[in-house]
Amino acid sequence: MLFWTIVKVAFKSLAANKLRSFLAMLGIIIGVGAVISMMAIGSGAQAQVLARFSAMGTNLLVIRPGQRGSGGVMSGTQLNLKLDDADAMLKEAEGIGAVAPVVSGSSQVKYLSRNTRTNVLGSSTTYFTIRTFEIDKGRTFTEAEVDRHARVAVIGPVTATNLFGEDDAVGEIIKVKGINFQVIGVMKSKGDQGYFNPDDQVIVPYTTAMKQLFGLDYLREIDIQAADEEKLADVQESVKQLLRKRHRLQADTPDDFSIQNQAELLEARSSATKTFGILLGSVGAISLLVGGIGIMNIMLVTVTERTREIGVRKAIGAKNRHILLQFLIEAMIMSAVGGVIGVGVGVGAAHVVGDVMALQEVVETFSVILALTFSVGVGIFFGFYPACRASHLDPIEALRYE
Amino acid sequence: MILAKALVKEYTLGGVIVRALDDVSIEIRDGEMVAITGSSGSGKSTLMNILGCLDRPDSGSYELAGEDVAKLSTDRLAEIRNIRIGFVFQSFNLLPRMSALENVELPLLYQGDRQARAKAKAALETVGLFDRMHHEPNQLSGGQRQRVAVARAIVTNPAIILADEPTGNLDSKTGKEILALFEDLNAKGHTIIVVTHDPGVASRCKRQIHLRDGHVVNEPLGAAANPVTEEKG
């Protein structure tokens, strides 16, 4: 009962001094607004990065040959990653879900009079699942087609548009390096990754690619999918030891290959985002501090203005803690209202900035709750001293105050 | 029952010690209607503050309903003001931005009374302002504001109503109405103490206590001018 009366009076006295209350809240509004909008944009950017990484597969290890050369002078890629290595991994390393050998090269691809230069990639049937490619039309090639060096191709949607326009590509014959391939499937779009566009490529069985297209006996990379995402590091170690053994490396010789771990890359990115977040958090904290001082200032003015009211309240039986509670609640409401307005301003600002930066901002409930909690906390902290002063006023002097 | 013995209160004003109350002894029985009079500087405000438990005497004893309140804690004094005493001020002292009803129920809210609203309505009915209970003070006339203040003073059903120049800011007609209200309340058993310098107001009370330079004049301890036989329940 008393509590609600206090809350009601607090709102009325805020409304009675609108401009003053607004100016006092401005610090909180700006602080909360800045934190909310920056966090929303930060989360949006992180979500975008995450989406890119998961488009490439998260429980993925990519093994590439090492660099040739010594003494810091690199003179090209070694040609030491073989098909046997890939087979051995599947048989001997632990915790492996799937393995895909990869060869690739750039090539002219023709359909009738139209042609395009694109990346031609040779791999196994597992490549599509490891790299999370989905099929839009048609199908992927089969184990049998890989075994018999079939001339079949699965093409990216961009390549399909380049060669076929709006027409259906499945079943048509294209020429790669002058050799006929039948298009058996078109993949779903994954979106441009910036440095590489997975939608613009032609994927053929690695057997066909190695023997008929490029004449290679080494691989560009081996993609490995761990059976359990949690055990990615164990798999990485197991694969590393296996390759060192197979390549007959001495204990003091460095690896002649490299293993890229998607989870590690992801971690590096998210720790960068975390640092960014801490930076923004401290900017917000400083704004809230300044806002809190603004609220303290206005509460001191309010207490002085309402000295007589405090005297009356004490005369009719208010204890010190009643007065303390009243002014503390008023400070808290001021900062909470500021916080709510700040959240609104922040969401709006994030939307505008998100549009400009072409990313989808993500306003997390957690950040809203955090900002509101902090602003209320600031109100309590900075409202305490003025409220304390009010509660210790002498009733007689307060009643006499003009 | 108010029993004050040898009250002394001193102030330091500009380095000079001023004795506002010097050995003041007063006895006021339940159900009396008393005026405390005196010119400004006579010590009547100081006496009223002590009788109203807003202040403590430097020495002397003050018993209110059998309890020695001279040395109680600040919180306990607040409780006594809340339960045993109702204040009516010259300048009404209603709280702004709160309706008449909310002003009147405030003392009960500090007690945590669950029937605050009903009791506040009853008190407003007693002072004849039931139909104005949702008005805020600035929508009421001076006389109406003082009636609301009286309602606030009686809402906790206190034994004593302490009024400080209650008619000082009112015209003579509304002043008389307020005094009539006090007489009604006195008839219902409330002890009324009116602090005033207006002889007209003082003469409406059955007993006067005169103060001059911190002393009671013509008012020896225990000599009630009009002893009241019936005790308030």
Boltz contact constraints between the chains, C-beta under 6 A:
constraints:
  - contact:
      token1: [A, 1]
      token2: [B, 109]
      max_distance: 6.0
  - contact:
      token1: [A, 2]
      token2: [B, 109]
      max_distance: 6.0
  - contact:
      token1: [A, 5]
      token2: [B, 109]
      max_distance: 6.0
  - contact:
      token1: [A, 12]
      token2: [B, 97]
      max_distance: 6.0
  - contact:
      token1: [A, 309]
      token2: [B, 95]
      max_distance: 6.0
  - contact:
      token1: [A, 312]
      token2: [B, 93]
      max_distance: 6.0
  - contact:
      token1: [A, 315]
      token2: [B, 87]
      max_distance: 6.0
  - contact:
      token1: [A, 316]
      token2: [B, 107]
      max_distance: 6.0
  - contact:
      token1: [A, 317]
      token2: [B, 78]
      max_distance: 6.0
  - contact:
      token1: [A, 317]
      token2: [B, 81]
      max_distance: 6.0
  - contact:
      token1: [A, 317]
      token2: [B, 82]
      max_distance: 6.0
  - contact:
      token1: [A, 317]
      token2: [B, 107]
      max_distance: 6.0
  - contact:
      token1: [A, 317]
      token2: [B, 110]
      max_distance: 6.0
  - contact:
      token1: [A, 318]
      token2: [B, 110]
      max_distance: 6.0
  - contact:
      token1: [A, 319]
      token2: [B, 75]
      max_distance: 6.0
  - contact:
      token1: [A, 319]
      token2: [B, 78]
      max_distance: 6.0
  - contact:
      token1: [A, 322]
      token2: [B, 110]
      max_distance: 6.0
  - contact:
      token1: [A, 395]
      token2: [B, 54]
      max_distance: 6.0
  - contact:
      token1: [A, 396]
      token2: [B, 49]
      max_distance: 6.0
  - contact:
      token1: [A, 396]
      token2: [B, 54]
      max_distance: 6.0
  - contact:
      token1: [A, 396]
      token2: [B, 55]
      max_distance: 6.0
